[in-house]
């Protein structure tokens, strides 16, 4: 089989004008970035069409460190839907340069299920990440200037909670000191850098519904606290309009295509173990406005990605997935059955059976949301027939649709069975209206407990002193009705990455909580969450094969 780069180079791409015309978009109205990439004006969003289109969520069981093939499944499902005669598109997040030059290499799918041009998408693309980085750091500079201008005056802030961001993996920037060499009017401040996908600007950007909504959200971002303990926001700084202008072009979703010329909207990229882990709401709505079936994914396993997609994004936007595809691999099941990751490619039916409780937990959780589930095995050449047959029979016993997806190896043809299974579910037994994990009126602590106990199956939730104090403060400041976004490891239902499979009755400890008032949620931090990753000893440098 050809490599991903070879496949991408051998694919004949439609011009972006031709691609736009197929969607009913006037080619003269798009903003082209070369021959194969364009931004689409927001005027093409259509609320009536959005309600009639079919949204399909792709999520996964608890993944291995190399992932589980969720993006490949999302792309190949869109190919398969078009292969069986449906008008479909896919909506995905943009890759971050950090992971692309760190552990992941590329992040545009693989094999015969890719979004293209893969080199441009994996690198600078249309500059959206740079715009978000600039907007975030402009706020940082203006905030520092505020402190300089009002040094030792009542207007000087008592504390700052806003850092800087950069879209690279650089552990040396996690903790820094600013203000050196600036004289007596500037205090030395301990601060640091997060990676751009962890920025609240990224999170709110991906939940904004319009340019006006984007500005409103930017205004609400909390930067620090005044001497009287009240929050100091971007609105107080008086620069929300200017920051919005920096993001004006970036807000338009990016139109590209797949290896089979299926339309793809690739836009936004918040981390799923820190933020809500979904592509932009605008990209999802644009895809729904222009095609009859839209495939989108939520980051990591369903305990993180799907929960946040449903409890945060769908709650905000009123979206209703018609079906959810749950991706698994025999490797992941063996890992949860106790096999070291390096050994998971070897046939081992017994260990794979031991990992089935992880699959069962994810199926139960999704059904509790009211979702109709299709289990999709991401096929690898080393999968044995008896392993596949065991999963098939297990799904049959649980009355869950099951399909082996060969999209990586054969593109749309290999994903046609999956496409037919999903369409059948949508037409015969579509998902019910979403049953949210918690209610808006629940106290913040109760929202955290409901997620921990209903989704993670924790027995107890312990709030550290800092988290307890800040939750009370947030409720006092009027943020009690916001949804909760739990930041935790993607490798376990618990906050301990080594607690694999389907643990229950454990204690989940919330060490800290953070207000993301612009994005519109509270972040509850469980375990060690790295907001600025480092580079591994051995890199997968994207571009080394170009």
N, C-alpha and C positions, 0 to 999 in steps of 0.2 A: 504494500500500500504506500502511496506517495505521502510525503510529510505534509504538515499543515501549510507550510510556506509554499511548497510545490503545488498543492491543490489550489491555493489562493492565486498563485501566478498563472495557473492554467485556466482559470475561470474567466469567461468573457462577460464583462460587466455591461449592464445598460448604462447609458448616460443618465445623469441624475434628472435631466429634463424629461427623458423618456419614462423614467421611474415615476416622476411626479405626475405625468400625464395619465399613466395607468391608474393612479389614485384619484383622478379628477381634479388635480391641482394645476392651475395655470403655471406653466414653466417660467413665464415672465415675472411671476410673483415670488418665486423662491429666491433665497440668497445663497448662490453657489460658492462652495469652497473647493475649487478645482472641478474636475469632470464627473466625480462620483459621489460627492458629498454636498449637502445643502441644508440650510435651515428653512423651516416652514413657518410662515406667519401665523400668529395665534388666531387670526380670523377664520381659519379652516376648522376650528373646533365647533361642533354642532351638538347641542344638548339633546335634541330629539333623536339624532342618530346614535348618540352614546347610549341612550336607554334601550335601544333596539339591538345593539351589537352584543356579542357573546364574549365575555371576559373569562379567560382561563388562567388560573394561578398554577405555577410550577414551584414546588417546594421539595424538601428532601428529608430523609431520615438523618440522624446525627452523623456528620461526615467524617471521613478520615482527614489526615493533614494535607492530602493532595486533592481534597474535594470529593465530589461524587458524580459529577457530570450533569449538573443541573442546567448549566448554560447550553451545553450540547443538546440536552433534551428539549429545552425551550425553543432553540433555533430549529432543530429537526422536526419538532411537532408543527411549527409554522410551515415548514416545507411539506410535511405530510398532508396537512390540511389543504394546501394548494394543489397537491398531487391528486387528491380525491375530488377536486372541483370546487373547493370553497375559496372565498376571497379572504385571505388571512394575512396578518402581519405579526411581528414580534416587537416587544418593547423591553429594552434592557438598560442596565446601568452602564455608564462609561468606565473604562478601566482607569485605575490610578497609576501614575508613573512609579510610585513607591514599590508596590508589589510586582509590577511588570519588570522592574530592574532589581528585584529582590528574589523572592522564592517562586513566584508564579510563572515568570516568563510572560507570555501573552494571555489575554483574557477575553478572547473573541470567539470562544467555542473551539472546535477542533474537527479534524477529519473532513468529511463532506458536509458538516453542519457548522458553518462559520458565518460571521458577519464581516463584510468586506467594504473597503480595502483594509485588511487587518493591520498592516503596518501603521497607517495613518490613525486608525482608531486607538491602537495601543500606545501611540506616542502623543503628539500634541493635539491631534484631532482638530476641532474647531476653536480651541483655546478656552473652552468653558471652565476647566479647572484653573487655568491661569487667571481668568476673570474673577473667580471666587476667591482665589488666593490674594489677588490684588485688593478686592473689596474688603476682605477680612483684615489684611495688614494695613490698609488705609485707615480703618477704624482704630487699629492699635496705635498708629502714629498720631492720629488726632487726639486719642485719649491721653497719650503721653504728653502731648502739647498742652492739653487742658491742665494736667498736673503741674507742668512747668510754669504755665502762666499764672496759676493760682496757688503757687507754693506758699505754704504757711498762712493761707487765707481760708475763710470759712467754706469757700467753694471747693477747696481741695478734697478729693474723695478720701474716705477713711480706708477703704480697701478696694482692690481691683480683682476681678475674676476672669478677665479676658486675656488670653495669650495670643501668640502669633501662630501662623501655620505655614507649611511648606509641603509640596507634593513629592517629597523624597523620603526614603527611609534613612534617618540620620539620628542615631541614638545620642550623639554628643550634644544635640540641641534640646534634649528633653528638659534639662534644667540649666538655665543661664542667669546671669546678672546683667541688668541694664542700668544705664545711667553713669557708667564709668567715664571719667574725664569731662563731665558736664558742669562742674562747678557746684557751688553751694545751693543753687536753686533747683537742683535735681536730686532726688533721693535715689540711693541704690535700691533696686527692686529685684527680688528673686522671682523669676518667671520661667517661660520655656516655650517650645514650639510643639504643636500637635501636627499630625499629617492632615492635609487639606480635606480628605473625606470625613475627618472627624470634626470639622468646623461646623458651628451652628449655622453659619451662612449657607453651607451645603445642605444641611437638613431643612432649613426653611425654604431655600430655593426649590427643593424637590417637592414641597408641599404647597407652594404658591399656586394660585389659580389664575392670576393675571398680573400685569405690571403694577396696578394699584395695590393688589393684595401683597405683592412682594414688598412694596414700600412700607405698607402697614406692619408687616412682619419684621422688617429690618428696624423700624422705629421701636419695636417692643423688646429688642435684644438687651439683656441686662449686662452691663459692663462692669459694674461695681456698686458700692454702697456709699452714700453720703454720710456726713458727720452725724445726722439724725437717724441713721440706720435704714433710711428709705432707699429703694433701688435707683440707680442712675442708669439711664438707658441711652440708646443711640438718639432717640428723640430729644433727650436733654442735651445731647452734644450738638444737635441741630444740623446733622449731616445726612439724614436718611435719603433725601432726594438725590444728593450727589452719589451716594453709594449705589442707589438703584440704577442710576444712569450707567455706572460701570458694568452692571449686569443686564442691561437692556437687550443687547444682542444675544447674550448667552441664554436668555430665557426662552428663546425660540428653539423648539426641539430639532434634533439633528436627524436627517433622513439619509439612510444608507441602504444596503441590500445584502442578501445572503448569497451563498454559493449557487443558489438556483433562482436568483433575482427576485426573491420575496422581499417586500418592503420591510425595513427594520428601523425603528425609532430608538436611537441610543442616546440617552440624555440623563445627566445627573449621576452621582455616585456616592451616597452616604454609606458608611460602614454599617453592617448589620449587627455587630456585637457592641456597638456604641450608639448608633442612631437607628433609624427605621429600615435601612437596608433595601430600599426600593428605588427604581428609576423615578424620574419626575412624574408628578401627577399630570402635568401638562402633556408629556409624551404619551402616557396611557390614554388620556382623553383624546388626543389627536389621532392615535391609532384606532380607537373605537369610533371616531367620527368618520374615518375613511375606509375601514374594512369591516367585514361581518364577524370575523373571529380574531381575537387579539390574545396572544400568548405573552404572559409576563412572568417574571420570577421574583422571589423574595429571598434574600441572602441566607446562607447556611441552612441548618435544619428547621423544621416547622416550629420548634419551640422558640426560636428567635425570629426568623424571617416571616413565616406565615402569621404568627401571633401578632407581630407589629403591623404587617400588611393589613390584617383584618381589624385589629383593635384600634389602630391609629389612622392609617391611610384611608381605609374604607369607611371608617366612622366619620372622618372629616369630609370625604368627597361623596358619600352616598353610593359608592361602588358596590356591586354585588357579583362576585365570581359565579359563573354558572357551573363550573366544575374545578376540582383541584387535582393536579397530577403530583403524586408522591414518588420521587425518584429514589431508587436504592441501587446498591451494587452488592455482589457476593463478597467483595473485599470488605465493605463496611460491616456486613453482618458477621463475617469471621472475626473482624477486629473486636466487635462487641461480644463475640463468643470467647474472647480471651487469647486470640492468636496475635503475636507481634506483627506490626504492620508489614515488616519486611517479608513475612511468610504468607501473607494473605492471598497471593496469587496461586498458591498451591491448592489442589482439590482437598477439601476438608468438610464434608457434609455434616459431621457431628458438631464441629465448632460453629458452623454456620447456623445450625438449628438452635444452638445456645444463644445466638445473637438475635433471634426472631422477636423476643420481647421488645427490643428497641423499635422495630417496625410496627409492632402491635400498638405500642404507646402512641406513636405518631398518627396512626390510623384512627385510634380512639379520640385523640385530641381534635383532629380535623372534623370528625363526625360530630363532636360536641359543639363545634362552631356552626353546624348545619351543612357542612360541605359534603357533596358527593365526590367520592375519591376514586381515582384510577391509579393503581400502583404500576409504575413503569420501571422495569429492570434495565438499567443502562448496560448493554451487552459488551463484554470483553471476550477476546478469543480464548482466554483460560477458563471461562465459566464452563463447568461440567453439566452434562444433561441431567444428572440426578439432582444437582443443586437447583437448577432452573425448575425442574418438575416439582421439587419439594415446595418451593415458593409458590408455584402455580396452584398446587393443591391446598396450601395454607390459605391463600387468598379466596379460593373457591369455598372453603369451609367458613370463611368469615364474610361471605357474600360481597367481596370486593373485586372489582374488575382488575384484571392483570394482563399486562402486555410486555413482551420483550421488545425493546427498542433497538433497532440496528441502524439508527440515524447516523452515527459516527462513521460507519463503514459504507453505508449506501445512500445517505442523504434522505430526500423525501420518500423515495421508494421504500427504504428501510424503516421509515417512521409511519408508513401508511396505516398499518394495523393500529398503532397508537392513536392516530388521527381519527380513524373510524370508531374506536372505542370511546374516545372523548365526545365525538359528535352524538353517538348513541346515548351516552349519559345525559348530555345537554337536552336532547330531544325527548327522552323518556323519563329520566329521574334527575332533573337539575337540582342544584344545591338550593336549600331553603334560605330565606332571609337570614343574615348573619346573627348568631346568638353570641353577643359580645361577652368577654370574660368578666367584665365588671361594668357598673353603671357610672355615668358621668357624676352623679351626686354622691357616690361612695367617697369616704375620706381617703386621702392619699395612701395612708398606711394599709387600709383595707384593699385598695386596688393592687398594691404590691403583694399582699397576702393571697389574694384570689389568683393572680398569675402564678405565684410560686406553688400554690397547692393544687390548682386545677390543671395547669399546663406542665409544670415541672414535677408534680407529685411530692413536693417537700412536706415534711411533717410539721416543721416549725420555721418561723421567720424571725430572725433576731435583727433588730436595728441597733447599729453602733451609736454611741453617744452623739457623734457629729450628725449622723443621719436623722436621729430622733429630733434633735434641736432644730435642724434646718427644715424638716417637714412641717413642724409647727409654725415656723417662720413663714414658709411658703403659703400655708393656708391662711395665715393672718394677713398676708400681702395680697390675697385675692386669687391665688393660683390653684385653689382646691379642686376645681372642676376639670383640670387638664388631665389628659391620659398619661399613663406611665410607660416609659421605655426602659426596660431593664437591660443593663450592660453586664454581660457575663461571658464566660467561655462558650465557644461553639462546639466544643468536643464532648460535652456532657449535658444532661438535663440539670445537673447540679451546678454549683459554682467551683467544683473541683474537676479539672480536665481529666484526671485519672479515674474518675468514678464513671465508668463506661456502662453501656447497655441501657437498662431501664431502672435506675435506682429509685427508691421511694423512702419516705419517712425520714429523710435527712434534714439537717438544719441549713437553711439558706441565710447567710449573713449579709446584710446591706451595710456597707461600710460608709457610704457617703451618698448624697443626693445632689443633683445639679439642676438648676432651673434653665430650661431652654424656652423662654417665653416667646421668642420670635417664631421658633419652630412649632411651639404650642404643645410641649410635653415636658414632663419631669423625667430626668434620667436618674435611675437608681442603680448604684454601682455595687455589684456583687463579685468578689474575688479580685484577682489582679488583672486589670484591663489596661493594655498598652495603647495609648493614644498617639504615640510616635514610635513605630516599629524600628528595629534595627535591621541590619543586613546579615544574612547567614554567612557561614564560613565559605560555602560554595554557592555562587550566584547562578541564577538562570537569567542571564542578561538578555532581555528582549532586544533583538536587532543583531545578535551575534551571528545569526544565520542569514541575514539579509544581504 
